[in-house]
Amino acid sequence: MRHRNAWQALAQNPLKLLRSSWPWRSVAYLLSGVAFGAVATLVLVGLLIAGFASLVVLVGAVLLLGVALSGIAVTRFERWRLRLVDLDAVPDPHRKPELPGVRGWLHTRLREQATWRELGFTAVSLTALWWMDLLVLAFALAVPVLVMLSPVDDPGAWPLFVVGLCLLPAAPYTITAWAGARAAVTRLMLAPRDSELGRRLTDVRASRTRLVDAFDAERRRIERDLHDGAQQRLVSLNVQLGLARLDTDPGSALSTQLAAAQEQLTLAVQELRDLSRGVHPKDLTDHGLTAAVENLAARAALPVTVDIRLPGRLPAPLESVAYFVISEALANSAKHSGASHIQVQARRHTNLLTLSVRDDGRGGAEPGAGGGLTGLADRVAAADGRIRLSSPPGGPTLLHVELPCR
């Protein structure tokens, strides 16, 4: 397995670590941190002193501005050298300037949160981190070497040579461990996982919304094609069969066959109409959620009381989700609850649509059992909503759904 950072390499077999390049990469990482930290400290301290000591206000302001923006250069180098001990790149958090030229660049950078976070990291790095790099290198390498050289001045101190020789093999592990910790701190400050996770969640939610909208649009297209295409052709064919039946002798074999064909065609039209309602009901598109649910309740197998009070039409994707949630809940109650009555309620509270479906059945519904409730929960989750179910043995069952209204 290929390790991606020093921490992962440290967790492998100790002998394999010594044979790998990670200890040398860690030494290079810490040495470059010490060298760069020392130079950057001298430069920035010099700029601060020059800025405060300058008698020319403009020159002092430019120097202090350079200090404020120094984090951009420092962290760019930090992201580059981080690849020595962490192979996963840290993305540049800065966005493209809104305006052209130096002024536009400064206007964008000074308003970015990343600029000031990088300045904070620079302050921490220059005041603490590179000093820690130096101390770890000194403790891991310099101390064992000095102990081993002790017998040069005092031949009687030869046991110290053995002590130093025993301390030296621990150096790769000490250096690699600190390099991994140093890299983790750098990554945490330059690319906070919460903001990165937040961006990913935002992207996932936006992608999920686009998929739901695309699926809903496709479902509307199928419903429209069924209603305006196949269904109308079948109705037209039914009319033609009726006209042909008028031209035949009543009671003849041909008239009986035409009547049977008409009956079958009427059933096919009804089934197609029911199918198109299941894909996307026309009442929902034309008249909204209230009318569509009332029509759904009129066709339900159980008595349904509808109590929907909304200030107006909801967004089309939200109406579609709410309708199919209620439809699925009514179907589940009719199949499994043994109820004699169902109540449906819907309210809009500012930016939240609440749906409640209650039946007086036997209860015992379990959302994790698969089937209708699982699909219903998936549909609600796709709309970034929440679902709650109360169904104790013996009933009643209450399904409560909350959908955000954007």
C-alpha positions, 0 to 999 in steps of 0.5 A: 500500500502506498502511504500518502503522508508521514503519519501513515508511513509511521504506522507501518512496520518500523523496519520498513520505515527505515528503508523508506524515503519518509525519514529523509523527506521529513528531515528535508521538510523540517530543515526547509522550515527552519531555513525559511522560517529564519529568513522570513522572520528577519524579513518581516521583523525588518519590514515592521520596524521600517514601517513603524519607524518611517517618517513618510506615511505613504512608505510606512503604509506600503510596508505594513500592507506588505506585512499584512499580505506576507501570509499569501507568499509564506503559505504558498511556499508552505503548500509547496513544501508540504508535498514532502510529507503529505502527498495530498495537495492543499488547494489554493483558497484564493478566488480570481480577482473581481477587477483587473490590475493591482488594485483589483488584486488588492481589493479582492485579497484584503476582503478574503477570509483566507488572506487573514487566516494565512497571516495568522498561520504565518504569525504562528509559524514564525513565532513557534513552529520553525523553532519547534522544527529546530528543537526537534532536529537538535534533540533527534540528531545533534544530541546523540551525535554530541553524546557519541563524540564525548569520548574524544575529549574524555577517553574514559567516557566511552560508555557515552558513545554506546548511549549515543549510538543507541539514541541515534536509531530513534531519530527517524521516528522522532523526526517523522512523527513531528513532521507528520504533526507539523504537516497536520497543523499546517493542513488544518490551518490552511485548509480547515476541514469544516470549510472544505466539508461545508463546500463539499456538502453544498456541492452535493446538495446543489447536485442533488437538487439538480437531479431532483429537478431534472427527474421531476421535469422528465416525469412531467414530460412523460405525463404530458406525452401520455396525456396529449399523445397516446391517450388522445389517440386511444380516445380518438380510436374509441370514437371511430369504433363507436361510429363503425358500430353505428353502421353495423346491424344491432345484435350482429356478430360484428357489432358485438365484437366492436362493442367488446373492443370499445369496452377493452379500449375504454379500460385501457384509456382508464388505466393509461389515465391512472398511470399518467396520474401516477407519473405526475398528476395534471391536477397538481400542475394546473391547480396546485397541491390542495386540489391534487390531494383532494382528488387523491383522497376521493379515489383512496380506498379509505375515507380521508379527511384533507385539511390543507391550508396554504397561503398560495401555490408552492414551488413546483418541485416542492409541490411534487415532493409533497404530493408523492409523500402524501400519496405514498403515505396513503397507499401504505396506510391502505395496505398495511395499517388496517385503519378505518380513517386517515387524516391529512394535514399541511401547513406552511410556516414561513420557510417550512412546509409541514405535512402530517398523515395520521391513521387509526390503524394497528400501528407497528410501522417501521421505517427501516424495514424497507419498502414504501417507508424507505422510499418515502424517506429517500424522497424526503431526504432528496428534498433536504427535508426531515421525516418523523414516524410515530407508530406504537403497537396498537396505533395510531400511526402519525407520519410527520414531514418537514420540507424547506421552502426555498 
